Amino acid sequence: MSPVRLSTVVLDARDAHELAGFYLRLLGYEVRAEEPDWVLIGPPPGAGGTALSFQAEPDYVPPVWPTRRRPGEQQMMLHLDIEVDDLDAETARAVAEGARLAEYQPQDDVRVLFDPSGHPFCLWVQASQ
């Protein structure tokens, strides 16, 4: 059997290029490939990290967070966890780049935000040991 590798996570959005731009600025990534309705970004060579892709979906509906337990309603399907060294500074930077802070914050060492397309993502710091 040949090796199997997870290469990227794909996020749908009404505008793939707009959302890719947000994550380019937030993560310091580079564009690796793009088409009219799709963009692949990743860390600079040698930096390490997970690639992200963005696909335009005209009927995109943002996920809901926190999750509602009503059958048939849109739910959160996944979220990105992004480790940072300074939670307050990186939260402020994410908001300045276009993120929105979630009303409900479940932990002191995590900040839940929404990207410009409404996908939830978490900034988090390693808890002191």
C-alpha positions in Angstrom: 0.0 0.0 0.0 1.3 3.4 -0.9 1.6 6.1 1.9 -1.5 8.1 2.6 -1.1 11.7 3.6 -3.6 14.4 4.6 -2.6 17.3 2.4 -5.0 20.1 3.3 -8.2 21.1 4.9 -10.8 22.7 2.6 -13.1 25.4 3.8 -16.1 26.5 1.8 -17.0 30.2 1.5 -19.0 32.4 -0.8 -15.7 34.0 -1.9 -12.7 31.7 -1.7 -10.2 34.4 -2.5 -11.4 36.7 0.2 -11.3 34.0 2.9 -7.9 32.9 1.7 -6.7 36.5 2.0 -7.8 36.5 5.7 -5.9 33.3 6.5 -2.8 34.5 4.5 -2.6 37.6 6.7 -3.4 35.7 10.0 -1.0 32.8 9.5 1.7 34.4 7.4 1.1 31.8 4.7 1.8 31.9 1.0 -0.5 31.1 -2.0 0.6 27.8 -3.5 -2.1 27.4 -6.2 -5.2 29.2 -7.3 -8.1 29.0 -9.7 -11.1 31.2 -10.1 -13.1 29.4 -7.4 -10.4 27.8 -5.4 -7.2 28.8 -3.5 -4.5 26.7 -1.8 -2.3 28.3 0.8 0.4 27.0 3.0 3.4 27.9 5.2 6.5 29.3 3.7 9.1 26.5 2.7 10.7 25.0 5.8 8.3 26.6 8.2 6.0 23.6 8.8 2.3 23.7 9.3 -0.9 22.5 7.6 -2.1 23.8 4.3 -5.5 25.2 3.8 -7.7 25.4 0.8 -10.7 27.5 0.1 -13.5 26.7 -2.3 -16.2 29.0 -3.5 -19.7 27.7 -2.8 -22.5 29.9 -4.0 -25.0 28.3 -1.5 -22.6 28.5 1.4 -24.3 28.7 4.8 -22.0 29.6 7.8 -21.8 27.0 10.6 -23.4 27.6 14.0 -21.3 27.9 17.2 -22.0 27.0 19.9 -23.8 24.0 18.5 -27.5 23.9 18.6 -29.1 20.6 19.2 -32.0 21.0 16.8 -32.2 18.3 14.0 -32.0 19.7 10.5 -30.4 23.0 11.4 -26.9 24.0 10.3 -24.2 22.9 12.8 -20.5 23.4 13.3 -18.7 20.6 11.4 -15.1 21.5 12.3 -13.0 24.3 13.5 -9.3 25.2 13.3 -7.1 25.4 16.4 -4.2 27.9 16.1 -1.6 27.9 18.8 -0.2 31.3 19.7 2.3 32.7 22.3 0.3 35.8 23.3 -3.4 35.2 23.3 -4.5 38.8 23.9 -2.2 40.3 21.2 -3.1 37.6 18.6 -6.8 37.9 19.3 -6.5 41.7 18.7 -4.6 41.1 15.5 -7.1 38.5 14.3 -10.0 41.0 14.9 -8.0 43.7 13.1 -7.7 41.4 10.1 -11.4 40.8 10.0 -12.3 38.1 12.6 -15.1 38.5 15.0 -14.8 37.5 18.7 -17.5 34.9 19.7 -19.8 36.0 22.6 -19.4 32.7 24.4 -15.8 31.9 25.5 -15.6 28.5 27.2 -12.0 28.6 28.5 -9.4 31.2 29.8 -6.6 29.9 27.6 -8.7 29.8 24.4 -10.4 32.5 22.3 -13.1 31.5 20.0 -13.4 33.7 16.9 -15.2 33.6 13.6 -13.4 34.2 10.3 -15.0 36.6 7.7 -17.1 33.7 6.3 -18.4 32.7 9.8 -16.2 29.6 10.4 -15.3 29.3 14.1 -11.6 29.0 14.9 -9.7 29.0 18.2 -6.6 30.8 19.2 -5.0 29.0 22.2 -2.0 29.1 24.4 -0.2 26.3 26.1 -1.4 26.2 29.7 1.3 26.9 32.3 2.5 23.7 33.9 
